[in-house]
Structure formats: C-alpha cells, structure tokens
C-alpha cells in the first residue's frame, strides 16, 4: 500500500470516463505523480484542477506500480493570466515541460520551489520571461545536465563569458571562443547573474540555449521533438526586451 499527503502544483488534468479525471501534479516531497480523481469533471473541482493551481494532494494506491487514486483540496489558485496570451502560454509551457521532463515518482523539491516562484512571477510581465529561462536551466540541473557557467572551459577565466559549448555545456570566454563563434551557443548575461540585465533578444537566446540541451538530453533520446507549446513560447518571446 502506498499512501501519502503532500502539497502539490497541478500540471494537467484530463477528463476520464463520465465524471473523473486523470491528474498530474508536482508534489513538494514526492515528485511528479499521476492519479485518478473521482468527480474531477465536476464544476466544483474545475478551479482546483487548473494548471498552476496549488492543492493538498492525498494519494492512495494498493500497489506501488498502480496509477492510484487521489483526492485534492484547493490551497491556492494559479496565476491569473487569462488576459495575457503570452503569460498564459508561459504557464501552459511551464506545466507541460515539468510533466514531460521530470521522471515520475522521483523526488525533486528544488523543482517544486522553483516552479512555485515562477508561478508567482507571472503577475509581473517585466520579470517572468527571464525567470522562465532560469527555470528550464534549473530543470536541466535537477536531471544532472546542468550548465557549468562558473569559468571558461578553455582558459579557466571567469571573465567575459559569452558562449556555451554545445558539447560540454560549459561556458566559454569571448577571446577563447571568437574563432568558433558559429559553432557555439550564445550565453545571455542574465544567466550569469541576477544583475546581468537584459538586452534585446536575450530571452530568446536563453530559450535557444536551454532548449538545445533539453532536446538533446530529454526529448531526442525518446525520438520526440520539443513540445509545440515550447516552440510557440520561444517564438513569442524571441524579441523580448523586458528587463529582469
């Protein structure tokens, strides 16, 4: 018997049968979980099962390999982004990427806290795009594929880091990488420091950077492309000039 209660963030809910739903959540202490929620199709449950909503998740399964059942109790609504189409796209993308990137039933409290912070940032249109890029970088870190931006992979210098090697995911300085710039990925300065600031196109370059490694390490091994919602978000934010 597997049974627990945990704080969780709703990632998706899909109608199942006449009145139920299959719910995916990211829990604080147990990772991504899926479960059947009886009555999940009802109007009463609609708000609690919206992507980004905070819930108290009570899970129960007779055997550990079973889908299991759950009851949920709303503990906080998700961000109000219905009037902002790009923020709504960002919310949908964050929830879908979390569900598809993190292995199920594997504890990732860091991802839970990072997603909570991102959801809180959606109320600020000048802030969330850069935080979203950092969130994807954090997902890579959670999986063991984190970017090493501490020093130049070639010289060891910590100064003027402007590229990332697509082979090693390590930073490269301007001087060491200039001759190979066409083969390197651009490193936006806001990923090095919260005081790095943004210039036009930095969010798009950040998404290109994290997307490259997410595709390589997560989606390509399963013969899948980056999700369509991720591609649409990158297109929407390609020319973002919003400061961080």
N, C-alpha and C positions, 0 to 999 in steps of 0.2 A: 504494500500500500504506500503510495506517495501522496502526501498531503502537506500543504503549506499555505500561509497567508503572507502577502507582500505588497508593498506599494508598487505601482506599475504605471507605465505610459502606454496608451493604446496606439498600436501601429496600423492595424487594419481590422475590419470586421466585414465578413461576407455572409449573406443570408444562407441558411442551410435548412432544408425541409420547410415545413409550413410556418414555423414560428421561431426557430432557433437561428443561431449564427455561429460561425467559426471565427474566433477572436485570436488575434496575435498581439502580444504585449511585450514590452521590455520591462522586466521587473528589476527592482533595486538590487536584490541579492541572489537571484536565480537565473538571470539572463533572459533570452527570448523564449517565450512559451506560447504554444497554441492550445486552445481548448474550445470545447463546445459550450455555448451559453444558452441554456433554455430560456425562451422568451426574448431572445436577443433581437428579434424582428419587431418587437412592440414599440409603440411611440414612447412609452415610458422609459425605455432603455436607449432611445436614439441618441440623446445628448451624451450619455456616458460612453458610448461606443464610437464617438467621432475620433479620427486620428488626432493625436496630440493631447487628448483628454487624460487627466490623472485619475486613477481608480485604485481602490483597495481590491486586490485580486486574490480570491480564495480558490485554490486549485485542489483537485482530488482525482486520483486515478488508482484503479485496482492494481495495475502493473505498471512499472516504470516506462515500458515501451508504448503504452496506450496513449491515445490522443488526450483522454481525460476530460473532465467537465470542470466548469468554473462558475462562480457567481462573482459579480462585480458590484461595487458600490462607488458612486462618483465621489471623488475627494477634491476635484478641481477641474474647471473647464479648460479646454485647449485655447490657444491664442485666437483672438477674433481677427481673422484675415479675409473674411468674405468680401470686403470692399477693396481688397488689394490683390489683383490677379497674380502678380509676381510673388508676393509673400505666400499666397495660397499654394502656388506651385512649389515654393521652397519648403513649405510644411509637408506637402504630399511627398516630395522627393526625400526629405529627411527621414520620414517614417518608412518609406519603401526601402531606401538604401539600408537603414538599420536592420530591417527584417531580412533582407537578402544577403547582407554582408556578414552579420554576426551569426555564428553557429548556434543552433537551438540548444537550450538547456545547458549553456556554458556561462558561468558567472562572469559578468563584466560590469561591476559597479561604476567604473570610470565612465563607461559609455552612457550609463543611466544619468549620471550627474551632468555630463556634457550635453546630452540631449535636453535635459531639463533647462539648462542655461540657454541653449539655442531657442527653445520654445518661448522662454521669457523675453528673448531679444526680438521676436517678430513684431512686437509693438513699436519698434524703433526702425523705420525704413533706412536710416542712415547707418545702422550698425549691423543688422543681421546678415547681409551677404558675406562680409568678411568672416563673421563668426561661423557661418555655414562651411566655408572653406576649411577653417580650423577644425571644425567638427569632423569632416572627412579625413583630414590628416590624423585626427585622433583615432578614428576607426582603423586606419592602417596601423597605428601604433598598437592598438588593442590586439590586432591579429599577428603582431610580430613583424610587420613590414614597414615600420615607421621610417620617416625621412630623417636622415642624420644631417642636421644643419649646423652642427657645432663648429666645424672647421673645414677648410678646403681639403678635398680628398687628395689633391696633388701636392700641395705645399705645406699643409698643416696650418696655414694662416687663418685667423678668424676675421680678417678684414676684407671688405669689398666682395662679399659672397653674393653672386648674382645669377648663378646657374645651378642646376642639379643634374648629376649624371644619370641617364636612364638605365644604366647597367647596375650601379651600386646604390642609387637613391641617396648619394652623399652630395653635399654642397661643393661647388667649385668656384674659385675666385675669378674675377674678371680677367686678370692677367694670365692665369693658367688656362682659362677656357676660351679665350678670344679666338684662337685659331680653329677651334672646334665648335664654335657657337651654333652652327647649323645642326649639329648632332646632339646638342644639349637642351635641356628644358629650362625655361626661364623661372627664376626664383623671385617671386614678389617679396618686397622688403617687409610687408606687414606680417609675413610668416616667421620672420626672424625676431620681431619684437612688437609688442602692442603699441610702441611709439613709432613704429616704422612708417606709418602713414600710407595712404593710397594715392596712386596716380591713375589716370585713365586706363582702363583695361586690366588693372591688377586683379580684380576678382575673376575675370575671365581667364587670366593666365594661371591663377591659383587653382581654378577648377580644371584646367587642362593638366596641371601638374598632378593633382590628386586623382583625377580621372584616369591618367595614364597608368598609375600603379594599381588602382582598384581594378581596372580592366585586366591588367597582367596577372595579378595575384588572386583575384576573386572570380571574375566573370569568365575570362578566357579559358581557365582550366576546366570549366563546365560547358565550354562551347556556347557561351552566351555573350551577347553584347552588353554594353551599358544600358540600363533601362531607358525607355523612351522619355520618361519624365525627367530623367537626369540630363538627357541631351537637350530637351526643351528649356530646362533651367539654365544650362550653360549658354544657350543662345540668348535667352532673355537678359542675362547678366554680363554678356560678353563685353559691353562697352560701359559697364558701371564705373562711375567716377565718385561714388559715395565714399566719404571718409570712414575710417574705422574708429 
